[in-house]
């Protein structure tokens, strides 16, 4: 049985999810960075991408996510790519 450590989520003032854009994401490395609407750069690991199949993010794509305290920095968790209009 897998055991994952608890994740501390930092909720936004409105209690909602944060939004931002993908700065870059490396399929080879399995991680990248998201820039939040407030300008903060947040680490994102492929395991935190909510998608079917191969988990990746397109550079510049709008995303919605939770901000959590990682082991070394704040990170994006439960990341969903949003449809562009």
N, C-alpha and C positions, 0 to 999 in steps of 0.2 A: 504494500500500500504506500502510495506517495504521500509525503508530508510537506506542506508548504508553510513557511512562516507567515504569521499574520501581517497584513499590509495595512499601514495607517493611512487612511484617506484624508486629504485636506479638502474639505468642502468649500465651495465658493459662497460668497455672501448670500446669494439667492438660493442656495442649496442645490443648484443645478450643476451640469457638467461644464467643463472648460472647452473652449474652442481655439483653434489655431490652424497653422499650415505646416506641412512637412517641409523642413529645411533640406534634409537629405536622408536617404535610407539606403544602406548597402545590403543587397540580398546575400552577397558572399559572406559578410560579417554577421548578418542577422540583427543589426541594430542601426539606429540613426538618431536624428534629433527633430523635434517639433518646436516651432516658435509659437508660443501662446499669444492670444490677442493683447496681453499686457507686455509682450516683448521678451518674456523669459524663455530661454532655451531649455527644453526638457528632453532627457534621454528617453528613448523608447526601444524596447527589446521586442523581437518578433513574437515572443510568447504572449505579449500583451495586446496583440492585434486581434480584434474580433472579426473573423472572416472564415469562410469555407475554403478549403483547398490550401494552396500555397499562400503563406502570409507575407505580404509585402506592402509597402506604401509608395505611392508615386510622388516625386518631388513636386512641391507646390500645391498638392491636393489639400482641400479643407478637411479637417478632422475634428472629432468631438472625443473627449477623454476625461478621465479623473486624474487629479494630481496627487501623487503619493510621495512619502518620504522613502527614498531608496537607501541603500547602504552607504553611498557616498554623495548622493545629490538627490534633488527632487526629480521625479520621473513621471512619465505619462503611463497610465494603466487603462485597461479596457478601452483601447483606441478603436474608434470606428471612422472609416473614411466616409465623408458626406458626399452626396451627389451634387455635382456642379450644375447650376441653372444655365 
